[in-house]
Amino acid sequence: MKKIFALFLAFALLCLTACNTKPPVGTDGDGSTAPEAPENPGNWQDDLTDQFIYRRAALVSLIELPSRIVFNPITGKIPYTCYYNKADGKAYIYCFDPLCDHSDHTCLANPDSSDFNFSLNDSVFVKNRFYCVDYWGKIFSFSFDGSDKRLEYDAQYDLDWENVNTDLWSVVSLYGQYIYIWSEAEEGLEKPHLLRYHIETKEMEDLTEKTGNFISPSYIYNGKIYGSGNYYETQHTRFIADLDLSTIEVDEDPFYLRCAAGNFAVGHVLGEEVNSLGVNEPIAIEVYNSQTDESWILTEEMLGTDSWTITGMTEEYIYFYEAKSTVLGTIIVNYGGKDKEFQVQKRNDGKLYRINLDGTNLVCVYDNPDYELARDMIIFDDKVLMSGQYLKLENGEKKVWGGPIQVATIHPDGTFGEFVEVEILQ
């Protein structure tokens, strides 16, 4: 029934080449033979199967690797992609050139680089390598330490892609041996395209052109592509398609994947009610065990609330907060030469809950009214990493503090200590 995927996980590097001839596949940009990537350490799977699952957070801003947790730049706090080192508890810029000042267009960590589409959202990883899809129809791969860069695919050498917009490519998912890629529509093209690239054969398919079918994809789960029809008259209707888009049907029981750990994945079961953003509201949580091929539902009654946000999970627990804004009060801000009153809100009340995967033993593991929990976290060993912040009103002024990434210790009883800022070494 359900066979699961490796989804959204991984990272990005783009290394452009000025050469006018196509470099051999599986080589560095200059055509020289690249060394083989090392085997995965420990129990990290290295086979290209749809059982390939890494622990990931609820969003894609934090990605766990065997020795590091990589995180995206955080607006207003840190302009570079960084990583948390599990060995020493410190964070570093995700660049391994000791002479680099991160301003150059070739820097791995520079999100404004002209040579890279550097985003965790548009990358996947498999067999100890990152695969990155850029805006210009290229796929690059590199080792976790930034070495062994390879140009895997370049659309400019494939004459069949003249009608596909390679300016706006984005990764949908990695499933089995394929990277699924979304190509936005542009003037002169009738519709967007869903592509898939085979990691081993280096071949690219245009599923939209091949089948004549169209779907705006969200993710891949249970051997199916889940998406919506937002580009057509059936706005906000959810669809399920086969992996080759040969058939598409309306999703009568919508499910939206949120996070995964080991053999388990959790997602939202979506109801019929649509919010102001055009998104169906969740009515329950579904848990899936890929090893036993079983799934079950956690109801609102089990969760103790009808409004929640999943932040992360382990192979034992799901973590979430109640998704209800808390109004701290009002502040006076001079806006356009006039004093105006603004509300100060937190997205939650600073309480984080934990529930067993089977829906039992709901407990509050963290409670601090001054803390605003983030929607993304990674739990590893006896630590939890989060990009939240401390926020409160003091004498009519808004006070915000805390670094771009913070860590807390998990006590033996499962509760969290206070979050403290992780030092980012330049």
Stockholm file with secondary structure:
# STOCKHOLM 1.0

chainA/1-426         MKKIFALFLAFALLCLTACNTKPPVGTDGDGSTAPEAPENPGNWQDDLTDQFIYRRAALVSLIELPSRIVFNPITGKIPYTCYYNKADGKAYIYCFDPLCDHSDHTCLANPDSSDFNFSLNDSVFVKNRFYCVDYWGKIFSFSFDGSDKRLEYDAQYDLDWENVNTDLWSVVSLYGQYIYIWSEAEEGLEKPHLLRYHIETKEMEDLTEKTGNFISPSYIYNGKIYGSGNYYETQHTRFIADLDLSTIEVDEDPFYLRCAAGNFAVGHVLGEEVNSLGVNEPIAIEVYNSQTDESWILTEEMLGTDSWTITGMTEEYIYFYEAKSTVLGTIIVNYGGKDKEFQVQKRNDGKLYRINLDGTNLVCVYDNPDYELARDMIIFDDKVLMSGQYLKLENGEKKVWGGPIQVATIHPDGTFGEFVEVEILQ
#=GR chainA/1-426 SS CCCCCBCSCCCCCCCCCCCSSCCCTTBCTTSCBCCCCCCCCTTCCCSCSTTCCCCBCSSSSEEECSSEEEECCBTTTBCSCEEEETTTSCEEESCCCTTCCSCSTTCTTCTTCSSCCCCGGGEEEETTEEEEECTTSEEEEEETTSCSCEEEEEGGGCGGGTTSCCSSEEEEEEETTEEEEEECCCTTCSSCEEEEEETTTCCEEEHHHHHSCCCEEEEEETTEEEEECTTSSSTTCEEEECTTSSCEEECSSCEEEEEEETTEEEEEEEEEEECTTSCEEEEEEEEEETTTTEEEEECHHHHTCSCEEEEEECSSEEEEEECCCEEEEEEEEEETTEEEEEEEEESSCSEEEEEETTSCCCEEEEECTTEECCSCEEEETTEEEECCEEEEEETTEEEEECCSSEEEEBCTTSCBCCCEECCEEC
#=GC SS_cons         CCCCCBCSCCCCCCCCCCCSSCCCTTBCTTSCBCCCCCCCCTTCCCSCSTTCCCCBCSSSSEEECSSEEEECCBTTTBCSCEEEETTTSCEEESCCCTTCCSCSTTCTTCTTCSSCCCCGGGEEEETTEEEEECTTSEEEEEETTSCSCEEEEEGGGCGGGTTSCCSSEEEEEEETTEEEEEECCCTTCSSCEEEEEETTTCCEEEHHHHHSCCCEEEEEETTEEEEECTTSSSTTCEEEECTTSSCEEECSSCEEEEEEETTEEEEEEEEEEECTTSCEEEEEEEEEETTTTEEEEECHHHHTCSCEEEEEECSSEEEEEECCCEEEEEEEEEETTEEEEEEEEESSCSEEEEEETTSCCCEEEEECTTEECCSCEEEETTEEEECCEEEEEETTEEEEECCSSEEEEBCTTSCBCCCEECCEEC
//
